[in-house]
């Protein structure tokens, strides 16, 4: 019934028994189709073997809706007389949580039931879509409204003639609600440092994609368990023993000693390849968050769609190279800071170098622009005057004479800088690399880099967790005088943004006192910090949407920040004077 060959069949002989119980048991049981997950299904079709010696075969094939069979698809001998005149088709979605196999049935998740041939559906958990005791169609083609379905049940209804099904076909239209792909464990032959990850594809607005990685030092990320004779206890077993065990009792856990947990999801826009840039330069992409060096890597990709919107991933690339160090650990201090206040941080990095391994740069991600770098020390020697640091919008880069395996191994690197933390749990991630452009930037992992501080982590905590994401909103100057005299001709909307981990849309609307909107400023994507610090501060020049100067008076402004839940808005008043 499911082999894709219309010349093979499942054939059933009508029972000659007059015993109703025998007829019910043999004929009224469901054939169960498990699609594994919900698919958007809207059609079911089945038919017996069709043959070229049927006088009406060309008309039968012409009447079939696409996809049609052709004369080349069928055999010579025809068995159309074995069509099924009495049948029932019923369906269910995955929310009913049927047991996936009859041997796995439990009271809470039972297998399918056979109740009685006198009821419309032998299992009340199924929804009947068609019952027919007068079918005359050789090719049965059932159409219904598209709905998410995992289970399709089919049963004959007390047939009085021989019948067969050559093909039972299920059709759908659209995308599955969720698809998860996990790669095989990728073996790179020796420990590698992970650089960037990037991809190409299309992302519909109402769909979502999660891309994660994990790395390890052995070829299997799982530990395998089976129960012991003592209730509630399990023992670790080999994979071979696990696969021989009862499927109902098997359990796997992550081998935390040799494998990392799945990384945080990579932002789609951050990893999207830029076709205007030289691909070999790896200017685009986003850093791999899984620790290295490691020999093994695995990826998980999950796509959440609706029937019409999805994500299409065309390809995915990972940059890797031999490591700059056998291991690099780092930590930051202090761990508890006041949000929105400048704090002096000490960032400590301790490398383990072997052979020709080495580096001369450290890049520290600060999320917002650091105010200053106070000190750069290697083994207590101050180097900031010889190697001035570089302060960028969201990171700092410090340099020093190249450290190399041997005498330079385990030399402590300390960076003191002033920065403002605007998000609870900010991670000061960092990378080491050579300034000559060779190799990849190697991620620094959190660990015990120095005895001076007890943190052993790269994350900091702030007060105000759960407070407003948008704060310190103001318009300046206020009032302003948009008369083209070059003085206070426009007002700037200032604000601070907290706690964002992905880009969000921000909109500023201007209304008159009657509530009529007179101007919408350009929407922009924001992710962090202060207006003016990685964010273009919205400005209003006193013009309406039709580029006409507004009359003097009071105007209401409303700033809206889109979030995962309800949008967050802040309102205020700005005065226009001439």
C-alpha positions as CSV (number, residue, x, y, z in Angstrom):
1,X,0.0,0.0,0.0
2,X,2.9,2.4,0.6
3,X,5.7,1.3,-1.8
4,X,5.0,3.8,-4.6
5,X,4.4,0.9,-7.0
6,X,0.8,0.9,-8.4
7,X,1.4,-2.7,-9.8
8,X,1.8,-4.2,-6.3
9,X,-1.1,-4.5,-3.9
10,X,-2.5,-5.4,-0.5
11,X,-5.3,-7.9,-1.2
12,X,-8.0,-9.0,1.1
13,X,-10.5,-11.8,0.8
14,X,-14.1,-11.3,1.9
15,X,-14.9,-13.6,4.8
16,X,-17.5,-16.2,4.2
17,X,-18.2,-16.5,7.9
18,X,-21.6,-15.8,9.3
19,X,-20.1,-15.1,12.7
20,X,-20.4,-11.3,13.3
21,X,-17.5,-11.4,15.8
22,X,-15.2,-12.9,13.4
23,X,-16.2,-10.5,10.7
24,X,-15.7,-7.5,13.1
25,X,-12.4,-8.6,14.4
26,X,-10.9,-9.3,11.0
27,X,-12.4,-6.5,8.9
28,X,-13.1,-3.6,11.2
29,X,-9.6,-2.9,12.5
30,X,-7.9,0.3,11.5
31,X,-4.9,0.4,9.3
32,X,-2.9,3.2,11.0
33,X,-0.7,5.6,9.2
34,X,1.7,7.6,11.4
35,X,3.3,10.5,9.6
36,X,5.6,11.1,12.6
37,X,4.6,14.7,13.2
38,X,1.7,17.0,12.1
39,X,1.6,17.8,8.4
40,X,-0.9,20.2,6.8
41,X,-3.0,17.5,5.1
42,X,-5.9,18.2,2.8
43,X,-6.4,15.0,0.6
44,X,-6.4,11.2,0.8
45,X,-6.5,9.0,-2.3
46,X,-6.5,5.2,-2.8
47,X,-7.2,2.8,-5.6
48,X,-6.7,-0.9,-6.7
49,X,-4.4,-2.1,-9.4
50,X,-5.3,-0.6,-12.7
51,X,-4.6,-2.4,-16.0
52,X,-4.3,-1.6,-19.7
53,X,-6.8,-4.3,-20.6
54,X,-9.6,-2.3,-19.0
55,X,-11.7,-0.8,-21.8
56,X,-12.2,2.4,-19.8
57,X,-8.6,2.8,-18.6
58,X,-7.8,5.9,-20.6
59,X,-10.9,7.6,-19.2
60,X,-10.1,6.5,-15.7
61,X,-6.6,7.9,-15.9
62,X,-7.8,11.1,-17.5
63,X,-10.3,11.6,-14.7
64,X,-7.6,11.3,-12.0
65,X,-6.6,14.6,-10.5
66,X,-2.8,15.3,-10.5
67,X,-0.6,13.5,-9.9
68,X,-2.0,11.2,-12.6
69,X,-0.9,7.7,-13.5
70,X,0.0,7.0,-17.1
71,X,-0.3,3.8,-19.2
72,X,3.4,3.2,-18.6
73,X,2.9,3.2,-14.8
74,X,0.4,0.3,-14.8
75,X,0.4,-3.3,-15.8
76,X,-1.5,-5.1,-18.5
77,X,-4.0,-7.0,-16.3
78,X,-6.7,-4.9,-14.7
79,X,-8.1,-5.4,-11.2
80,X,-10.6,-2.5,-11.0
81,X,-13.3,-4.9,-9.9
82,X,-11.5,-5.1,-6.5
83,X,-12.4,-1.5,-5.6
84,X,-13.7,-1.0,-2.0
85,X,-17.4,-0.1,-1.8
86,X,-17.6,0.3,2.0
87,X,-14.9,2.2,3.9
88,X,-14.2,4.8,6.6
89,X,-11.3,7.3,6.9
90,X,-10.6,9.1,10.1
91,X,-7.8,11.4,11.3
92,X,-6.1,12.9,14.4
93,X,-3.5,15.4,15.2
94,X,-0.5,14.8,17.4
95,X,-2.1,16.6,20.3
96,X,-4.0,13.4,21.1
97,X,-0.7,11.7,21.9
98,X,-1.4,8.2,20.7
99,X,1.2,5.6,21.5
100,X,3.6,5.5,18.5
101,X,3.5,1.7,18.5
102,X,1.2,-0.9,20.0
103,X,3.9,-2.3,22.3
104,X,4.4,1.2,23.8
105,X,0.8,1.6,24.9
106,X,0.2,3.1,28.4
107,X,-3.1,4.1,30.2
108,X,-2.3,7.7,29.5
109,X,-1.2,7.1,25.9
110,X,-3.0,4.1,24.6
111,X,-2.8,2.5,21.2
112,X,-5.8,2.6,18.8
113,X,-9.0,1.0,20.0
114,X,-11.6,-1.1,18.2
115,X,-15.0,-0.4,19.7
116,X,-17.8,-1.6,17.5
117,X,-18.8,-1.7,13.9
118,X,-22.1,-0.1,14.9
119,X,-20.4,3.3,15.7
120,X,-19.3,5.8,13.0
121,X,-15.7,5.5,14.2
122,X,-14.1,2.6,16.0
123,X,-11.9,4.9,18.1
124,X,-13.6,8.0,19.6
125,X,-10.3,9.9,19.6
126,X,-10.3,9.9,15.8
127,X,-12.3,12.4,13.8
128,X,-14.2,10.8,11.0
129,X,-13.8,12.6,7.6
130,X,-15.6,10.1,5.4
131,X,-17.9,7.0,5.8
132,X,-19.2,5.5,2.6
133,X,-21.3,2.4,2.1
134,X,-22.3,3.2,-1.5
135,X,-18.9,3.9,-3.1
136,X,-18.8,3.3,-6.8
137,X,-15.5,5.1,-7.5
138,X,-12.5,2.9,-8.5
139,X,-10.2,5.8,-7.6
140,X,-11.3,7.3,-4.2
141,X,-10.1,10.9,-3.9
142,X,-11.1,12.6,-0.6
143,X,-10.7,16.3,-0.3
144,X,-11.1,18.3,3.0
145,X,-10.0,21.5,4.6
146,X,-6.3,21.6,5.3
147,X,-5.5,20.7,8.9
148,X,-2.5,19.5,10.9
149,X,-2.6,15.7,11.0
150,X,-0.2,13.0,12.2
151,X,-2.5,10.0,12.3
152,X,-4.7,8.7,9.5
153,X,-6.9,5.7,10.1
154,X,-8.4,3.6,7.4
155,X,-10.8,0.6,7.7
156,X,-13.2,-1.4,5.5
157,X,-16.8,-1.6,6.7
158,X,-17.8,-5.3,6.6
159,X,-17.0,-5.9,3.0
160,X,-19.0,-8.5,1.0
161,X,-16.5,-8.8,-1.8
162,X,-12.8,-9.2,-2.3
163,X,-10.9,-5.9,-2.3
164,X,-7.5,-4.5,-2.6
165,X,-5.5,-1.3,-2.4
166,X,-2.5,-0.8,-4.7
167,X,-1.6,2.7,-3.4
168,X,-2.8,4.7,-0.4
169,X,-1.7,8.3,-0.9
170,X,-1.7,11.3,1.5
171,X,-1.3,14.8,0.2
172,X,-0.7,18.1,1.9
173,X,0.0,21.7,1.0
174,X,2.2,24.2,2.9
175,X,4.9,23.7,5.5
176,X,5.1,21.5,8.6
177,X,4.8,23.5,11.9
178,X,8.2,22.4,13.1
179,X,11.1,20.6,11.5
180,X,14.3,19.8,13.4
181,X,17.5,18.6,11.7
182,X,20.5,17.4,13.7
183,X,23.7,16.7,11.8
184,X,25.9,13.6,12.3
185,X,28.9,14.3,14.5
186,X,31.4,16.1,12.3
187,X,35.0,14.8,12.7
188,X,37.7,17.3,11.8
189,X,40.5,14.9,12.4
190,X,42.3,17.0,15.1
191,X,41.3,19.8,17.5
192,X,40.3,22.9,15.7
193,X,39.5,26.5,16.7
194,X,36.1,27.7,15.5
195,X,35.9,31.0,13.7
196,X,32.6,32.1,12.2
197,X,29.4,30.6,11.0
198,X,27.3,32.0,8.1
199,X,24.5,30.9,5.8
200,X,22.4,31.9,2.8
201,X,18.7,31.6,2.6
202,X,15.3,33.3,2.7
203,X,13.4,34.1,5.9
204,X,9.7,34.8,5.8
205,X,8.4,37.2,8.5
206,X,6.1,34.8,10.3
207,X,8.5,31.9,10.5
208,X,11.4,31.3,12.9
209,X,14.7,29.4,12.7
210,X,17.0,28.3,15.5
211,X,20.6,27.3,14.6
212,X,22.8,26.0,17.4
213,X,26.2,24.2,17.7
214,X,27.9,22.0,20.2
215,X,31.5,20.7,20.3
216,X,33.2,17.8,21.9
217,X,36.4,15.7,22.3
218,X,35.0,12.3,21.5
219,X,32.8,10.9,18.7
220,X,29.6,10.4,20.6
221,X,27.9,13.2,22.7
222,X,25.6,10.8,24.5
223,X,25.7,8.6,27.5
224,X,23.4,5.6,27.5
225,X,21.3,4.2,30.4
226,X,19.1,1.2,31.1
227,X,17.2,0.5,34.3
228,X,18.6,-1.9,37.0
229,X,16.6,-4.4,39.0
230,X,16.2,-1.8,41.7
231,X,13.1,0.4,41.0
232,X,14.0,3.9,39.9
233,X,17.7,3.3,39.4
234,X,19.6,3.1,36.0
235,X,23.0,2.1,35.0
236,X,25.3,3.3,32.2
237,X,25.6,0.9,29.4
238,X,27.3,0.7,26.0
239,X,25.5,1.9,22.9
240,X,25.2,-1.7,21.7
241,X,23.6,-2.7,25.0
242,X,21.3,0.3,24.8
243,X,20.1,-0.5,21.3
244,X,19.3,-4.0,22.5
245,X,17.3,-2.8,25.4
246,X,13.5,-2.3,25.7
247,X,12.6,0.9,23.8
248,X,10.3,1.9,26.7
249,X,13.2,1.9,29.2
250,X,16.0,3.5,27.3
251,X,17.5,6.8,28.3
252,X,20.3,9.1,27.0
253,X,22.0,12.0,28.6
254,X,24.7,14.4,27.5
255,X,28.3,13.4,28.1
256,X,29.1,16.7,29.9
257,X,32.7,15.7,30.5
258,X,33.5,15.6,26.8
259,X,30.8,17.7,25.2
260,X,29.5,21.2,25.5
261,X,25.8,22.1,25.8
262,X,24.1,23.5,22.8
263,X,25.1,27.0,22.1
264,X,22.7,30.0,22.4
265,X,20.8,30.4,19.1
266,X,22.6,32.3,16.4
267,X,20.7,35.4,15.2
268,X,19.6,35.0,11.6
269,X,20.6,38.4,10.4
270,X,24.0,38.2,12.1
271,X,25.0,35.1,10.3
272,X,23.5,35.9,6.9
273,X,26.2,36.0,4.2
274,X,26.7,39.3,2.5
275,X,27.0,38.6,-1.3
276,X,28.7,42.0,-1.9
277,X,31.7,41.0,0.2
278,X,34.6,38.8,-0.6
279,X,33.6,35.4,0.8
280,X,37.1,34.3,1.5
281,X,37.7,37.3,3.8
282,X,35.0,36.1,6.2
283,X,34.0,39.7,7.0
284,X,30.4,38.5,7.3
285,X,29.1,35.8,9.5
286,X,28.9,35.6,13.3
287,X,31.4,33.9,15.7
288,X,30.8,30.3,16.6
289,X,29.8,30.1,20.3
290,X,30.8,26.5,21.0
291,X,34.2,26.1,22.9
292,X,37.4,25.0,21.2
293,X,39.8,23.7,20.3
294,X,37.8,20.6,19.8
295,X,37.8,17.8,17.2
296,X,34.1,17.2,16.9
297,X,31.2,19.5,16.1
298,X,27.5,19.0,15.7
299,X,24.7,21.4,14.5
300,X,21.0,21.6,15.2
301,X,18.6,23.5,13.0
302,X,15.0,24.0,13.9
303,X,12.5,25.7,11.6
304,X,9.1,26.8,12.9
305,X,6.6,27.6,10.1
306,X,3.0,28.3,9.4
307,X,1.4,26.8,6.3
308,X,2.5,29.7,4.0
309,X,5.6,31.1,5.7
310,X,8.9,29.3,6.3
311,X,12.7,29.6,6.3
312,X,14.7,28.3,3.4
313,X,18.3,27.5,4.3
314,X,20.3,27.2,1.1
315,X,23.7,26.5,2.6
316,X,25.7,26.9,5.8
317,X,29.4,27.3,6.2
318,X,31.7,27.2,9.3
319,X,35.2,28.7,9.4
320,X,37.9,26.8,11.3
321,X,41.6,26.5,11.5
322,X,44.4,25.1,13.7
323,X,44.2,26.8,17.1
324,X,46.2,29.8,18.4
325,X,46.5,28.1,21.8
326,X,45.8,24.7,23.2
327,X,43.5,26.4,25.6
328,X,42.6,30.0,26.6
329,X,40.5,30.7,29.7
330,X,39.3,34.1,30.9
331,X,37.3,35.8,33.7
332,X,36.0,39.3,34.4
333,X,35.7,41.2,37.7
334,X,33.5,42.6,39.3
335,X,30.5,40.3,38.7
336,X,27.8,42.5,40.3
337,X,27.4,46.0,38.9
338,X,24.9,48.8,38.8
339,X,23.0,49.1,35.5
340,X,23.5,52.4,33.7
341,X,26.6,53.3,35.7
342,X,30.2,53.3,34.5
343,X,32.2,50.4,36.0
344,X,35.9,49.6,35.9
345,X,36.4,46.0,34.9
346,X,39.5,43.8,35.1
347,X,39.5,41.2,32.3
348,X,42.0,38.4,32.9
349,X,43.1,35.9,30.2
350,X,45.4,32.9,30.7
351,X,46.6,30.9,27.6
352,X,48.1,27.5,27.4
353,X,50.5,27.5,24.4
354,X,52.2,24.5,22.7
355,X,54.9,24.5,20.0
356,X,54.4,27.3,17.5
357,X,51.0,28.3,18.8
358,X,50.7,32.0,19.7
359,X,48.8,35.3,19.3
360,X,49.2,39.0,19.7
361,X,45.7,40.4,19.9
362,X,42.7,40.0,22.2
363,X,39.3,41.3,21.2
364,X,36.8,41.8,24.0
365,X,33.1,42.2,23.3
366,X,31.6,44.9,25.5
367,X,28.1,45.2,24.0
368,X,28.2,49.0,24.3
369,X,31.0,51.4,23.6
370,X,33.6,51.3,26.3
371,X,34.5,54.6,27.9
372,X,38.3,54.0,28.2
373,X,41.0,51.3,28.5
374,X,43.1,52.0,31.6
375,X,45.7,49.3,31.4
376,X,47.0,46.4,29.4
377,X,49.5,44.1,31.3
378,X,51.2,40.9,30.3
379,X,52.7,39.1,33.3
380,X,52.4,42.4,35.3
381,X,54.3,44.5,32.6
382,X,52.3,47.6,31.4
383,X,52.1,47.7,27.6
384,X,49.4,50.3,26.9
385,X,51.7,53.1,25.8
386,X,53.6,50.8,23.4
387,X,50.4,49.2,22.1
388,X,47.5,51.7,22.2
389,X,44.2,49.8,22.4
390,X,41.4,50.3,19.9
391,X,37.9,51.2,21.2
392,X,35.0,50.3,18.8
393,X,31.2,50.6,19.1
394,X,30.8,47.3,20.8
395,X,34.3,45.9,21.6
396,X,37.8,46.8,22.4
397,X,41.0,45.4,20.8
398,X,44.3,45.3,22.6
399,X,47.7,44.3,21.3
400,X,51.0,43.2,22.7
401,X,54.2,41.4,21.6
402,X,53.3,38.0,20.2
403,X,53.1,35.3,22.8
404,X,54.3,31.9,21.6
405,X,54.5,28.4,22.9
406,X,57.2,27.6,25.4
407,X,58.3,30.4,27.7
408,X,55.1,32.5,27.0
409,X,52.7,29.8,28.0
410,X,50.6,30.6,31.1
411,X,51.5,34.3,30.9
412,X,48.6,36.2,32.5
413,X,47.1,39.0,30.4
414,X,45.1,41.7,32.2
415,X,42.9,44.4,30.7
416,X,41.3,47.2,32.7
417,X,38.6,49.2,31.0
418,X,35.6,51.4,31.9
419,X,32.2,50.4,30.5
420,X,28.5,50.7,31.2
421,X,26.4,47.5,31.4
422,X,22.9,47.8,30.1
423,X,21.7,44.2,30.1
424,X,21.5,41.7,32.9
425,X,23.8,38.8,32.3
426,X,26.0,40.6,29.8
427,X,28.7,38.2,28.6
428,X,32.1,39.8,28.0
429,X,33.1,37.2,25.4
430,X,36.6,37.5,23.9
431,X,38.8,36.0,21.2
432,X,42.6,35.7,20.7
433,X,44.2,35.9,17.2
434,X,47.3,37.0,15.2
435,X,47.2,40.5,13.7
436,X,48.8,39.3,10.5
437,X,45.4,38.0,9.4
438,X,46.3,34.3,9.5
439,X,44.1,31.8,11.2
440,X,40.8,32.4,13.0
441,X,39.8,34.2,16.1
442,X,39.8,31.6,18.9
443,X,37.0,31.9,21.5
444,X,38.2,32.4,25.1
445,X,36.3,30.1,27.4
446,X,35.3,31.0,31.0
447,X,37.6,29.6,33.6
448,X,40.0,30.2,36.4
449,X,42.5,32.6,34.8
450,X,43.8,34.2,38.0
451,X,43.8,33.7,41.8
452,X,43.2,37.4,42.3
453,X,39.5,37.1,41.6
454,X,37.0,34.3,42.5
455,X,34.6,34.7,39.6
456,X,35.8,32.2,37.0
457,X,33.1,33.6,34.6
458,X,32.7,36.1,31.8
459,X,29.2,37.2,32.7
460,X,28.1,40.0,35.0
461,X,24.9,40.7,36.8
462,X,23.1,44.0,37.2
463,X,20.3,45.3,39.3
464,X,16.9,46.1,37.8
465,X,16.2,42.7,36.2
466,X,12.7,42.8,34.8
467,X,12.5,46.6,34.6
468,X,11.4,48.5,31.5
469,X,13.4,47.8,28.4
470,X,13.1,51.4,27.3
471,X,14.1,54.1,29.8
472,X,15.4,57.6,30.2
473,X,13.2,58.8,27.3
474,X,13.4,62.5,26.5
475,X,13.2,65.1,23.7
476,X,15.9,67.7,23.4
477,X,15.8,70.6,22.9
478,X,12.2,71.1,24.1
479,X,10.7,73.4,23.0
480,X,12.5,73.6,19.6
481,X,12.1,76.2,16.8
482,X,12.1,74.7,13.3
483,X,12.4,78.0,11.4
484,X,15.6,77.2,9.5
485,X,17.7,79.7,11.3
486,X,20.2,77.0,12.2
487,X,19.4,77.2,15.9
488,X,17.3,74.4,17.6
489,X,15.8,73.5,14.2
490,X,15.1,69.9,15.2
491,X,14.6,67.9,18.4
492,X,16.3,64.6,19.2
493,X,14.6,61.7,21.0
494,X,17.0,60.2,23.5
495,X,16.5,56.9,25.4
496,X,18.3,53.9,26.8
497,X,17.6,50.3,25.8
498,X,18.1,47.4,28.1
499,X,18.1,43.6,28.1
500,X,17.8,43.0,24.3
501,X,19.5,39.9,22.9
502,X,18.2,40.3,19.3
503,X,17.4,43.2,17.0
504,X,14.0,44.9,17.6
505,X,12.1,47.5,15.6
506,X,11.7,51.0,17.1
507,X,9.2,53.5,15.9
508,X,8.5,57.2,16.8
509,X,5.1,58.7,16.0
510,X,4.2,62.4,16.4
511,X,0.5,63.3,17.1
512,X,-1.3,66.6,17.5
513,X,-3.5,67.2,20.6
514,X,-6.6,65.8,18.7
515,X,-4.8,62.4,18.4
516,X,-4.2,62.7,14.7
517,X,-0.8,61.4,13.6
518,X,1.2,64.1,11.8
519,X,4.5,62.3,11.4
520,X,6.1,58.9,11.6
521,X,9.8,58.9,11.8
522,X,11.8,56.2,9.9
523,X,11.6,52.8,11.7
524,X,15.0,51.4,12.7
525,X,16.4,48.2,14.0
526,X,17.9,48.5,17.5
527,X,19.6,46.1,19.8
528,X,21.5,47.8,22.6
529,X,22.7,50.8,24.4
530,X,22.0,54.5,24.3
531,X,20.6,56.5,21.4
532,X,23.7,57.8,19.7
533,X,25.8,54.8,20.8
534,X,25.3,52.2,18.0
535,X,21.8,53.6,17.5
536,X,20.9,56.5,15.2
537,X,18.9,58.8,17.5
538,X,15.5,59.7,15.9
539,X,15.1,63.4,15.1
540,X,12.1,65.5,14.1
541,X,12.5,68.6,12.0
542,X,8.9,69.9,12.6
543,X,7.6,68.6,9.3
544,X,4.5,66.4,8.9
545,X,4.3,63.3,6.6
546,X,3.6,65.5,3.6
547,X,6.7,67.7,4.3
548,X,4.7,70.7,5.5
549,X,5.7,72.7,8.5
550,X,3.4,72.0,11.5
551,X,1.8,74.9,13.4
552,X,3.3,75.9,16.7
553,X,2.0,74.3,19.8
554,X,2.2,71.1,21.9
555,X,2.6,67.7,20.2
556,X,2.5,64.2,21.7
557,X,5.3,61.7,20.8
558,X,5.1,58.0,21.2
559,X,8.1,55.7,21.0
560,X,7.3,52.0,20.5
561,X,9.8,49.2,20.9
562,X,8.7,45.8,19.5
563,X,9.3,42.9,21.9
564,X,8.5,39.2,22.0
565,X,5.5,40.0,24.0
566,X,3.4,43.2,23.9
567,X,5.2,46.2,22.4
568,X,6.7,48.6,25.0
569,X,5.8,52.3,24.5
570,X,6.8,55.6,26.1
571,X,4.9,58.9,25.5
572,X,5.8,62.5,26.1
573,X,5.1,66.0,25.0
574,X,7.3,68.2,22.8
575,X,6.7,71.9,22.1
576,X,7.1,73.6,18.7
577,X,7.6,77.4,18.7
578,X,8.4,80.0,16.1
